[in-house]
Amino acid sequence: MKRAVFIFAMACLAISALFAQAPAAAPASLPVLPGVDVTVLVENMAGDPSLLGEWGLAFLVETGKHRILFDAGGGRTLLENARAMKVDLAKLDAVVVSHGHFDHTGGLEKALDFSGPVDLFIHPAAFAPRYFKGRERVLREENGISRDVLRGKSRGFRETTGPTLVGEGVMVTGEVPRTTAYEDTGVGGFIFLDQDLKTPDLVPDDQAIFFRVPEGVVVLLGCAHAGVVNTARYVMKLTGADRIHAVMGGTHLLSASPQRMEATIEAFRAMGIERILLGHCTGVNSYAQLAAAFPGRCAWPPTGAKIHFGGK
């Protein structure tokens, strides 16, 4: 009898743990946030002489209740820019990592050291070793992160593979289904998961943040290696929205073909995207095509920009 009770108790504990760790499903009734501010802490270009640009991306997302750091740039400018902008990174509630490439994770440990323990959301594949061909030999990409180190520096360590609640009204997508035929997902074939350079890095860890304001749903992108259209459509599916109000961030359209750009523009039109705020890995030529297709709706916010979503 005691053995049966013990087995039953252990089974109950296992089931409870399973549900406790399961990612939250994104409800179609994702609450409407009255206003959200997104501050660009790291970008390729700086908008002020007192700030620094670097190849990377980092946003501070402020909802009024939560302060969330989305990515941490390449590691050389995050803390310096935050200090110059008088942005206090010691009062963060959460950190979300879009994917495990160096230009988004390089400043992560520094940010956590500065902020103290916070909730960290990262896909498990972000820790996978990645390799590329150097001039004389195969090199390993140094993204500056370690699972054990980050776990030790976090208050809550969440490995996100599906939609997960970050803070009230803010979610991370987890893995994004790749359904379009024209989006060249991954890294374009120059980063690999093995030292023989035979397994291309398709960046399964790519994920985005999304929230809803009175004007509609907003999607924040790190690099959109899963495809910007795939990502926006997935967020529409998760939220039940019939359109997207805004997309902001990197889109990895840097080397997009004319066919892909044409299809992307048509998809943006179909999704009714009103604000197109791009940067980082979008590419100047691709940005120019989008700006021409959507006059008055596109911008490239530099380091130092503060973008408001929602009612004033």
C-alpha positions in Angstrom: 0.0 0.0 0.0 2.8 2.4 1.0 4.6 1.6 -2.3 1.4 2.4 -4.3 0.9 5.7 -2.5 4.5 6.6 -3.1 4.2 5.9 -6.8 1.0 7.8 -7.1 2.5 10.8 -5.3 5.6 10.8 -7.5 3.4 10.6 -10.6 1.4 13.6 -9.4 4.6 15.6 -8.8 5.8 14.7 -12.3 2.6 15.8 -13.9 2.6 19.1 -11.8 6.1 19.8 -12.9 5.3 19.2 -16.5 2.4 21.7 -16.4 4.4 24.2 -14.4 7.1 24.3 -17.1 4.8 24.2 -20.1 4.8 27.4 -22.2 1.7 29.4 -22.0 -0.5 29.4 -25.1 -1.0 32.9 -26.5 -4.7 33.8 -26.0 -6.6 35.5 -28.8 -7.6 37.9 -26.0 -4.1 39.0 -25.3 -4.7 42.1 -23.1 -4.5 45.5 -24.7 -1.7 47.6 -23.3 -2.4 51.3 -23.2 1.1 52.2 -24.3 4.5 50.7 -24.8 7.8 52.4 -25.2 10.7 50.8 -27.1 14.1 52.4 -26.7 16.9 51.4 -29.1 20.0 50.8 -27.0 22.1 49.1 -29.7 21.9 49.4 -33.4 24.3 49.6 -36.4 24.1 53.4 -36.4 23.9 56.0 -33.7 21.5 58.9 -33.8 23.6 61.2 -31.6 27.4 61.9 -31.3 27.3 60.9 -27.6 26.1 57.4 -28.5 27.9 54.4 -30.2 26.8 52.2 -33.0 27.8 48.5 -33.5 26.7 45.6 -35.6 24.0 44.3 -33.2 20.6 45.0 -31.7 19.2 45.7 -28.2 15.8 47.1 -27.3 14.4 48.2 -23.9 10.7 47.5 -23.8 8.7 49.4 -21.2 5.0 48.7 -20.6 4.4 50.8 -17.5 4.4 47.6 -15.4 7.4 45.8 -16.8 10.9 46.7 -18.2 12.2 44.0 -20.6 15.5 43.9 -22.3 15.2 42.3 -25.8 18.7 41.2 -26.9 22.0 42.8 -25.7 24.0 43.7 -28.8 27.5 42.6 -29.5 28.9 43.5 -26.1 30.8 46.7 -26.8 28.1 49.4 -26.6 25.1 48.4 -24.5 26.2 49.6 -21.1 27.9 52.7 -22.5 24.8 53.7 -24.5 22.5 53.1 -21.6 24.7 55.2 -19.3 24.8 58.1 -21.9 21.0 57.9 -22.4 20.4 57.7 -18.6 18.6 54.4 -19.0 18.7 52.4 -15.7 19.4 48.7 -16.6 19.5 47.9 -12.9 15.7 47.8 -12.8 14.9 45.2 -15.3 12.1 42.6 -14.9 13.1 40.3 -17.7 15.6 39.6 -20.5 14.5 38.0 -23.8 17.1 36.6 -26.3 15.9 36.5 -29.9 18.6 33.9 -30.9 22.1 32.8 -30.1 24.3 34.8 -32.5 27.0 37.0 -31.1 25.5 40.4 -32.2 22.5 39.7 -30.0 24.1 37.9 -27.0 27.6 39.5 -26.7 26.4 42.0 -24.0 24.1 39.6 -22.2 26.4 38.6 -19.3 27.4 42.2 -18.8 23.7 43.2 -18.7 22.9 40.5 -16.2 25.8 41.5 -14.0 24.6 45.1 -14.0 20.9 44.3 -13.5 21.1 41.6 -11.0 19.0 38.4 -11.2 16.0 38.7 -13.6 13.8 36.3 -15.5 15.6 35.1 -18.6 13.9 33.7 -21.7 16.0 31.9 -24.3 15.6 29.1 -26.7 17.7 26.0 -25.9 19.2 25.9 -29.4 20.8 29.3 -28.7 23.6 27.4 -26.9 24.5 25.2 -29.8 28.1 25.6 -31.1 28.3 27.4 -34.4 31.2 27.4 -36.9 32.2 29.4 -40.0 35.1 29.3 -42.5 37.9 31.7 -41.6 40.7 32.7 -43.9 42.9 29.8 -42.9 40.8 27.5 -40.8 37.3 26.8 -39.4 36.5 29.1 -36.5 33.9 28.8 -33.8 31.5 31.7 -33.3 32.0 33.2 -29.9 28.6 34.3 -28.7 29.6 35.0 -25.1 26.9 32.8 -23.4 27.0 29.7 -21.3 23.9 27.9 -20.2 25.3 27.3 -16.7 26.5 30.9 -16.3 23.2 32.4 -17.5 21.2 30.0 -15.2 23.3 31.2 -12.3 22.8 34.8 -13.1 19.0 34.5 -13.6 16.2 34.7 -11.1 14.1 32.5 -13.4 15.7 30.6 -16.3 13.2 29.7 -19.1 14.1 27.8 -22.2 11.4 28.8 -24.6 10.3 26.6 -27.5 6.7 27.7 -27.7 4.7 30.8 -27.0 5.5 32.0 -23.5 4.3 34.9 -21.3 7.2 37.3 -20.4 5.2 39.9 -18.5 1.6 41.0 -18.4 0.6 41.5 -22.1 4.0 40.7 -23.5 4.8 37.3 -25.0 7.7 35.6 -26.8 6.9 33.4 -29.8 9.3 30.5 -29.2 10.1 28.6 -32.5 8.4 30.1 -35.5 6.9 27.8 -38.2 8.5 28.3 -41.6 5.7 28.1 -44.1 6.7 30.5 -46.9 8.4 29.2 -50.0 10.3 32.4 -50.8 11.9 33.2 -47.4 15.5 32.1 -47.3 15.6 31.2 -43.6 18.7 30.7 -41.6 22.0 32.5 -42.1 22.4 32.2 -45.9 24.8 29.2 -45.6 27.9 30.8 -44.1 27.4 29.6 -40.5 27.2 25.9 -39.7 26.5 23.6 -36.7 29.5 21.3 -37.3 33.2 21.8 -37.8 33.0 20.0 -41.2 30.7 22.8 -42.4 28.1 20.4 -43.7 25.1 21.2 -41.5 23.9 24.8 -42.2 22.7 26.8 -39.2 18.9 27.3 -39.8 18.6 29.2 -36.5 15.8 27.2 -34.9 16.2 29.4 -31.8 14.9 32.5 -33.7 12.0 34.0 -31.8 10.2 37.4 -31.5 8.4 39.4 -28.9 4.8 40.6 -29.5 2.1 42.6 -27.6 -1.1 44.4 -28.4 -1.8 48.1 -28.1 -5.1 50.0 -29.0 -4.0 50.3 -32.7 -3.2 46.6 -33.0 -0.5 43.9 -32.6 3.2 44.9 -32.6 6.0 42.4 -33.4 9.6 43.1 -32.2 12.3 41.2 -34.2 15.9 40.3 -33.5 16.9 39.1 -36.9 13.9 37.2 -38.2 16.0 34.3 -39.3 12.7 32.4 -39.5 11.5 34.9 -42.0 9.8 38.2 -41.2 6.6 37.2 -43.0 6.6 33.8 -41.3 7.0 35.5 -37.9 4.3 38.1 -38.5 1.8 35.5 -39.8 2.5 33.3 -36.8 1.8 36.1 -34.4 -1.4 36.8 -36.2 -2.3 33.1 -35.7 -1.4 33.2 -32.1 -3.4 36.3 -31.3 -6.3 35.9 -33.7 -5.5 39.3 -35.2 -6.5 39.9 -38.8 -3.7 42.4 -39.3 -0.4 43.6 -37.8 -0.1 47.2 -36.6 3.7 47.3 -36.6 7.0 45.4 -37.0 10.2 46.6 -35.6 13.8 45.3 -35.7 16.0 43.2 -37.9 14.5 41.3 -40.9 17.5 39.6 -42.4 16.6 41.0 -45.9 20.2 42.1 -46.4 20.8 39.8 -49.4 17.2 39.2 -50.3 16.5 38.4 -54.0 14.2 40.6 -56.1 11.6 37.9 -56.0 11.7 37.6 -52.2 11.5 41.4 -51.8 8.4 41.5 -54.1 6.7 38.7 -52.2 7.6 40.3 -48.9 6.1 43.6 -50.0 2.9 41.9 -51.1 2.7 40.0 -47.8 3.2 43.3 -45.8 0.3 44.8 -47.8 -1.9 41.7 -47.1 -1.2 41.9 -43.4 -2.0 45.6 -43.3 1.2 46.6 -41.6 1.0 50.3 -40.8 4.4 51.0 -39.1 7.5 49.4 -40.5 10.5 50.2 -38.3 13.5 48.3 -39.5 17.2 48.1 -39.0 20.2 46.0 -38.2 20.3 43.1 -40.8 17.6 44.6 -43.1 20.1 46.1 -45.5 20.0 49.6 -47.0 18.8 48.4 -50.5 16.0 46.3 -49.0 15.0 49.1 -46.7 14.9 51.5 -49.7 12.6 49.2 -51.5 10.2 48.9 -48.6 10.3 52.7 -48.0 9.4 53.2 -51.7 6.6 50.6 -51.4 5.2 52.1 -48.2 5.8 55.9 -48.3 5.5 57.5 -44.9 5.3 54.2 -43.1 8.9 53.2 -42.9 11.8 54.3 -40.6 15.2 53.0 -39.5 15.4 54.0 -35.8 19.1 54.4 -34.8 20.7 53.9 -31.4 19.0 56.4 -29.1 15.6 56.4 -30.7 12.5 56.0 -28.5 9.5 54.6 -30.2 6.0 54.8 -28.7 3.2 52.4 -29.5 -0.3 53.0 -28.3 -2.4 56.0 -27.3 -0.7 59.1 -26.2 
